[in-house]
Structure formats: structure tokens, C-alpha cells
């Protein structure tokens, strides 16, 4: 197989990834304004309080995405362990001096904004596991030799995130790492064993904490406690039901008037469903579907193992968070407190996610340079002409064979 055939360019996938990202981010900005304006007017005396802050972070996110897209796989490879190590330190600091909301302590207060280290822990896990799997392809060895290192890389942030507590983000770490292992060509036996372990861990973790058990019971029967644990999911259901097919109209939501908690953050999809209906909800779902397709398409087009695993792993990491949020808001799984990436309010989360999109694009840079170095095949006539132009005289001086050949023919005719 030729080098050019071994690499399948995907410029269309990159444009599709950018289009889906900007659609979600700009659409999210519009819906944040709609969902938060009423509460901001009452509480902050400024209807544009949240949307103006999010707009600034959107500009920062676009700049971050552009900068990240200009890096290379080799550059990212050097900083994977740093990202994981610093995020683990941040997770430990959250337990000591973090700020909380809704019963969970997940953020560090930086003064001008808050930072959620678990976001970076997910990325760090993906980058480091991708590096370990790429190294296994360079130096083949039994998987058992890498199990202790993999357990340390994933186990430390997982336990620290669970201690916040934040089971939704902890499970998204495991799912993202699982798909990196699948993309890395891990044997079917180990893939199935990992999936089984995650499946067994979920009910154990739910049963280990009373608040998770109560969330599960509220998920199974929210009307058993309509003013307590079931309140939020009931209000979200009312929002979707009121929206119908085409919605009540942009800005005309009733649930945002202090009925639905976290309307502009974790439950913004319910406001979209109410104001824009099923049609608007499907646009959001479709945009994440396009983002997933484009990211995976880019990953599969990459020849370098590390770049392929990073592009695929980061894509799955973002999409997994989106699926968890959408499933929670629509009542398909218990509430987890995970925001909708690119859409929910949250400045640091938006900048981080757009930076991750930039990393996906950055993985294609080495591929483009490799493709540019591949010279097109030389035709037989071009090869003959080239050989003639570099032909040399016996005395070592170059000459143009066509001119010399013409002079020789003229002498024979004379």
C-alpha cells in the first residue's frame, strides 16, 4: 500500500466538527440568555448578567481552540502526564478548600471564575492512556505488565472525583478510557472484562451512598416525592410536555420562572425543549451526533496511533458527557449533575471543551505534513526526460542530451 493510500484525508470532517461546535456554542449562548434573563432581572437587576459573562468566555474559548489546533501530537504527548498530575492535585485541593453547590464540592474559586479540576482529570486520563497504548504498539508486551500503571492512572482521579461526590463525571472518566482501550486494539477478552467490571461497579457505587439510592428511587418514581427528590425531573418533564413539537416560542418558557432549578446550567435542554419543542431538541441531539461522527472520522483517518487515540478519546469524552446530561434531563437515567457541554452555562467548562476540540483538530497536523511529503508517482515519459536531463558527459560536465543529440544527428547528415 502506498503512503498516500495509507492516510485518508478528512478535510470535510474537520469543517463538520467546527460547524457542530460553533452551532452548539452559539445556540447555547442564545438559550442561556433565554433561560437566565428572568432570574437575573430579579436577583442581579441585570437580565444579561449570565449571557454577557458566557459571551466573554465564548471568545476565550474560540481563541483557545485556535491555539490548541496549532499544536502537534508530539507537543501534546509531552504534557499528558503534566495535565493528569496537576488535575489530581486540583482534585485534592477541592476536597480541602473547594466550593460546593447542590450538596457537591467540585470547584476551586479563582476569584474571577471557578475551575472544575475533574474536567482536566478526564482529559489527562485520555492523554496518558493513549500514550501507554501507543507505547505498547512500539514495544509489544503482555497487557498484564501495564495493568498496575493503568489502574494508578485511572484509579486516583476516579476515587478523588467520587469523593466530591460526582458519580456522573467519574463514570464519564471510565467510559472515555474504555473507548480509548477499544480504539487501541485491546483484545476482546480484556475489553469485555473491563465492560463487565464497569457494569458491576455502577450498582455497588449507587448502593454505597444514600443520596444516590434516593436519586435512583426518584428516577424510578419521581411522583413518590414530588416536592423533594422528584421535583426537578417532574418540572423538566413539564417543560418538554409544554413544548410539544415546535415549542412555545423563544423566550416564552414558564419553567424558567423559578420552577425548574438549574435552568441555565444542567437542565438547559429542558428549556430548549419547552421553547423550541421536539424540533429544537433534535437539533441539539443531531449536532452532537455530527460532532461525534466528525471526531471519530478524523480519528480513523489518522495513521499515527497516539494521534488516533487522542482524537477518538477526546471526542468520546465530550459526547459521553452530553449523553449523560441528555439522559438525565429526559428521565432516562438518574440525575447526575453533569452539564451539557458547549451549551450549559459555565465559562471554564466552555473554554475547556473548545480547547479539546482544538486538540482533535491538532491531531491532523502531523497527518497533513506526512501527506505533503508523499510525492506523486512519476510517469514513464517524465522519468525518461528526467534521466536525460541529468545525463553527464564522460568528462563529468552536464549537458542537455536533446541538444547534443541534435548536433550528433546534424554531423551524421553532413
C-alpha positions in Angstrom: 0.0 0.0 0.0 1.4 3.4 -0.9 1.9 6.1 1.7 -0.8 8.2 0.2 -3.3 5.4 0.3 -2.4 4.6 3.9 -3.7 8.0 5.1 -7.2 9.0 4.2 -7.6 12.8 4.3 -10.8 14.1 6.0 -11.0 17.9 5.4 -14.8 17.7 5.3 -14.8 16.0 8.8 -12.8 18.9 10.2 -15.2 21.5 8.8 -18.1 19.5 10.1 -16.6 19.3 13.6 -16.1 23.1 13.6 -19.6 23.7 12.4 -21.2 21.4 15.0 -19.1 23.1 17.8 -20.0 26.6 16.8 -23.6 25.7 16.3 -23.8 24.3 19.9 -21.8 27.1 21.5 -23.6 30.0 19.8 -27.0 28.3 20.2 -26.2 27.7 23.8 -25.4 31.4 24.3 -28.8 32.3 23.0 -30.5 29.7 25.2 -28.5 30.8 28.3 -29.9 34.3 27.8 -33.4 33.0 27.4 -33.2 30.6 30.4 -31.5 33.1 32.8 -32.8 36.5 31.9 -35.9 36.4 34.2 -34.0 35.2 37.2 -31.1 37.6 36.5 -33.5 40.5 36.4 -34.9 39.7 39.8 -31.7 38.6 41.5 -29.0 40.6 39.8 -31.1 43.5 38.4 -29.4 42.8 35.0 -31.1 40.5 32.5 -27.9 40.0 30.7 -25.7 39.0 33.7 -25.0 35.4 32.8 -25.2 35.7 29.0 -22.7 38.6 28.9 -20.2 36.5 31.0 -20.7 33.5 28.8 -20.1 35.6 25.7 -16.7 36.6 27.0 -15.8 33.0 27.7 -17.0 32.0 24.3 -14.5 34.4 22.7 -11.8 33.0 25.0 -12.9 29.5 24.0 -12.6 30.3 20.3 -9.1 31.7 20.9 -8.2 28.6 23.0 -9.5 26.3 20.2 -7.4 28.1 17.6 -4.2 28.0 19.7 -4.8 24.3 20.6 -5.4 23.4 16.9 -1.9 24.8 16.0 -0.1 22.3 18.3 1.1 18.9 17.2 0.7 15.3 18.5 4.3 15.3 19.7 3.8 18.5 21.6 0.6 17.2 23.3 2.4 13.9 24.1 4.9 15.7 26.3 2.3 17.3 28.5 -0.2 14.4 29.1 1.4 13.4 32.4 1.5 17.1 33.5 -2.2 17.5 32.8 -3.1 14.4 34.8 -0.7 15.2 37.7 -1.9 18.8 38.0 -5.5 17.8 37.8 -5.0 15.2 40.6 -3.5 18.0 42.7 -6.5 20.2 41.9 -8.9 17.4 42.8 -7.2 17.0 46.2 -7.4 20.8 46.8 -11.1 20.6 46.0 -11.6 18.3 48.9 -9.7 20.7 51.2 -10.9 24.1 50.1 -13.4 23.7 47.3 -16.7 25.4 46.9 -19.9 23.5 46.6 -23.4 23.6 45.2 -26.4 21.3 45.5 -24.6 19.1 48.0 -21.4 18.5 45.9 -18.0 20.2 46.2 -16.5 20.3 42.8 -15.0 23.7 42.1 -12.0 25.8 43.0 -12.7 29.5 43.4 -10.2 31.6 41.4 -11.9 34.9 42.2 -12.8 35.9 38.6 -14.3 32.4 37.9 -14.5 28.9 39.3 -12.5 25.9 38.0 -13.6 22.3 37.9 -10.4 20.1 38.1 -12.4 17.0 37.2 -12.7 18.3 33.6 -8.9 18.3 33.3 -8.7 14.9 35.0 -10.8 13.3 32.3 -8.5 14.8 29.6 -5.4 13.8 31.5 -6.6 10.2 31.7 -7.3 10.1 27.9 -3.9 11.5 27.1 -1.9 9.2 29.3 -3.8 6.1 28.5 -3.4 6.9 24.8 0.4 7.3 25.4 0.6 3.9 27.2 -1.3 2.1 24.4 0.8 3.8 21.7 4.0 2.7 23.6 2.6 -0.8 23.6 2.5 -0.8 19.8 6.1 0.4 19.6 7.2 -2.1 22.2 4.8 -5.1 22.3 4.4 -6.7 25.7 1.7 -8.5 27.7 -1.1 -6.3 29.0 -0.5 -7.6 32.5 2.7 -5.5 32.6 0.7 -2.3 32.1 -2.2 -3.1 34.4 -0.7 -1.5 37.6 0.1 1.7 35.7 -3.3 1.8 34.1 -5.0 1.2 37.4 -3.0 4.1 39.0 -3.6 6.5 36.1 -7.4 6.0 36.2 -8.0 4.9 39.8 -6.6 8.0 41.5 -8.7 10.6 39.7 -11.7 8.3 39.8 -11.6 8.0 43.6 -10.9 11.7 44.1 -13.9 12.6 41.8 -16.1 10.1 43.6 -15.2 11.8 46.9 -16.6 15.2 45.8 -19.1 13.4 45.2 -19.6 13.4 41.5 -20.5 9.9 40.1 -21.5 11.3 36.7 -18.1 12.7 35.9 -16.4 9.6 37.5 -18.4 7.3 35.2 -17.5 9.5 32.2 -13.8 9.0 33.0 -14.3 5.2 32.9 -16.3 5.3 29.7 -13.8 7.6 27.9 -10.9 5.3 29.0 -12.9 2.2 27.9 -13.3 3.6 24.4 -9.6 4.5 24.2 -8.8 0.9 25.0 -11.2 -0.3 22.3 -9.6 2.1 19.8 -6.2 1.0 20.9 -6.9 -2.6 19.8 -7.0 -4.2 23.2 -8.0 -7.9 23.0 -11.7 -8.7 23.1 -11.2 -10.6 26.4 -9.8 -7.6 28.1 -12.4 -5.3 26.6 -15.3 -7.5 27.8 -13.7 -7.8 31.2 -13.4 -4.0 31.5 -17.0 -3.5 30.4 -18.2 -6.2 32.9 -16.2 -4.5 35.7 -17.8 -1.1 35.0 -21.3 -2.7 34.9 -20.7 -4.4 38.3 -19.3 -1.2 39.8 -22.3 1.0 39.0 -24.9 -0.7 41.2 -22.3 -1.0 44.0 -21.5 2.7 43.9 -25.1 3.6 43.9 -25.8 1.4 46.9 -22.8 2.8 48.8 -24.3 6.3 49.2 -27.8 7.0 50.5 -28.2 10.1 48.3 -27.5 8.0 45.2 -30.1 5.5 46.3 -32.6 8.3 46.8 -31.9 9.6 43.3 -32.4 6.2 41.9 -35.8 5.9 43.7 -36.7 9.4 42.4 -35.7 8.3 38.9 -37.9 5.1 39.2 -40.9 7.0 40.7 -40.5 10.8 40.9 -44.1 11.3 42.0 -43.4 9.5 45.2 -41.7 12.7 46.4 -43.0 15.4 44.1 -41.8 18.3 46.3 -38.5 16.7 47.1 -36.2 14.4 45.2 -38.6 14.1 42.3 -39.3 17.9 41.9 -36.6 18.6 39.3 -37.3 15.8 37.0 -41.0 16.4 37.2 -40.5 20.1 36.2 -38.3 19.1 33.4 -41.0 16.7 32.1 -43.5 19.5 32.3 -41.2 21.7 30.2 -40.8 19.0 27.5 -44.5 18.3 27.5 -45.4 22.0 27.2 -43.1 22.4 24.3 -44.7 19.8 22.1 -43.4 19.6 18.5 -42.4 23.2 17.8 -42.3 24.8 21.3 -44.0 27.8 23.0 -41.6 30.2 21.4 -38.1 31.6 22.1 -38.0 33.4 25.4 -41.6 32.3 26.4 -40.7 29.5 28.8 -42.7 29.3 32.0 -40.4 26.8 33.8 -37.6 29.3 33.9 -39.6 31.5 36.3 -38.1 29.7 39.4 -39.9 26.4 38.7 -37.0 24.5 37.2 -33.7 24.5 39.3 -30.5 24.9 37.3 -32.5 26.0 34.2 -29.4 27.7 32.5 -26.9 25.0 33.6 -27.6 21.3 34.0 -31.2 21.5 32.8 -30.9 23.9 29.9 -32.0 21.1 27.5 -35.5 21.2 29.2 -35.8 24.9 28.4 -34.8 24.2 24.8 -37.5 21.5 24.7 -40.1 23.9 26.1 -39.3 26.9 23.9 -38.2 25.2 20.7 -40.1 21.9 21.1 -39.1 18.5 19.9 -37.6 20.1 16.8 -35.2 22.2 18.7 -34.2 19.3 21.0 -33.5 17.1 17.9 -31.3 19.8 16.5 -29.2 19.7 19.7 -29.1 15.9 19.6 -28.2 16.0 15.9 -25.4 18.5 16.4 -23.8 16.2 19.0 -24.3 13.3 16.6 -22.4 15.3 13.9 -19.7 16.2 16.3 -19.3 12.5 17.3 -19.2 11.4 13.6 -16.7 14.1 12.6 -14.4 13.3 15.6 -14.4 9.6 15.0 -14.0 10.1 11.3 -10.9 12.2 11.9 -9.6 9.6 14.4 -10.0 6.8 11.9 -8.2 8.8 9.2 -5.1 9.2 11.3 -2.1 6.9 10.7 -0.2 7.7 14.0 -1.5 5.6 16.8 -1.2 8.2 19.5 -3.0 10.9 17.4 -5.8 8.5 16.6 -6.3 7.5 20.2 -6.3 11.1 21.4 -8.7 12.3 18.7 -11.1 9.4 19.3 -10.8 9.5 23.1 -11.4 13.3 23.4 -14.4 13.0 21.0 -16.0 10.2 23.1 -15.2 12.1 26.3 -17.2 15.1 25.1 -20.1 13.1 23.6 -20.3 10.8 26.7 -20.8 13.9 28.9 -23.5 15.1 26.5 -25.3 11.8 26.5 -25.2 11.5 30.3 -26.7 15.0 30.6 -29.4 14.5 28.0 -30.4 11.1 29.5 -30.7 12.7 33.0 -32.8 15.6 31.9 -35.2 13.5 29.8 -35.6 11.0 32.7 -33.8 8.1 31.0 -31.3 7.8 33.9 -31.0 9.3 37.4 -29.9 13.0 37.7 -26.1 13.3 37.8 -25.4 17.0 37.9 -23.3 16.9 34.7 -23.7 20.0 32.4 -24.4 19.8 28.7 -21.0 20.6 27.1 -20.8 23.7 24.9 -24.5 24.6 25.7 -24.8 24.9 29.5 -23.7 28.0 31.3 -20.1 27.7 32.7 -17.2 29.7 31.5 -14.3 27.4 32.4 -16.2 24.4 31.1 -16.8 26.1 27.7 -13.2 27.2 27.3 -12.0 23.7 28.3 -14.4 21.9 25.9 -13.4 24.2 22.9 -9.8 23.6 23.8 -10.4 19.9 23.5 -12.0 20.4 20.1 -8.8 22.2 19.1 -6.8 19.2 20.3 -8.8 17.0 17.9 -8.0 19.3 15.1 -4.4 19.4 16.1 -4.0 15.7 15.7 -4.5 16.1 12.0 -1.5 18.4 11.6 1.1 15.7 11.5 -1.0 13.8 9.0 -1.1 16.7 6.7 2.6 17.1 6.8 3.1 13.4 6.1 0.7 13.6 3.2 2.5 16.6 1.8 5.8 14.8 1.8 4.5 12.0 -0.4 5.5 12.8 -4.0 3.1 11.8 -6.7 4.2 8.9 -8.9 6.4 9.9 -11.9 5.2 8.8 -15.3 7.4 6.8 -17.6 7.9 9.7 -20.1 8.7 12.1 -17.2 11.2 9.6 -15.8 12.9 9.3 -19.2 13.1 13.0 -19.6 14.4 13.4 -16.1 17.1 10.8 -16.7 18.1 12.6 -19.9 18.4 16.0 -18.2 20.8 14.6 -15.6 22.9 12.7 -18.1 26.5 13.7 -17.9 29.4 13.7 -20.4 32.3 11.4 -19.9 34.4 14.4 -18.8 31.9 15.0 -16.0 30.3 18.1 -17.3 26.5 18.2 -17.5 24.8 18.7 -20.8 21.3 18.8 -22.4 21.1 15.5 -24.2 18.5 16.8 -26.5 20.8 19.5 -27.9 23.8 17.1 -28.0 21.6 14.5 -29.8 20.6 17.2 -32.3 24.2 18.1 -33.0 25.2 14.4 -33.5 22.4 14.0 -36.0 23.5 17.0 -37.9 27.1 15.7 -38.2 25.8 12.3 -39.5 23.7 14.1 -42.1 26.7 16.1 -43.3 
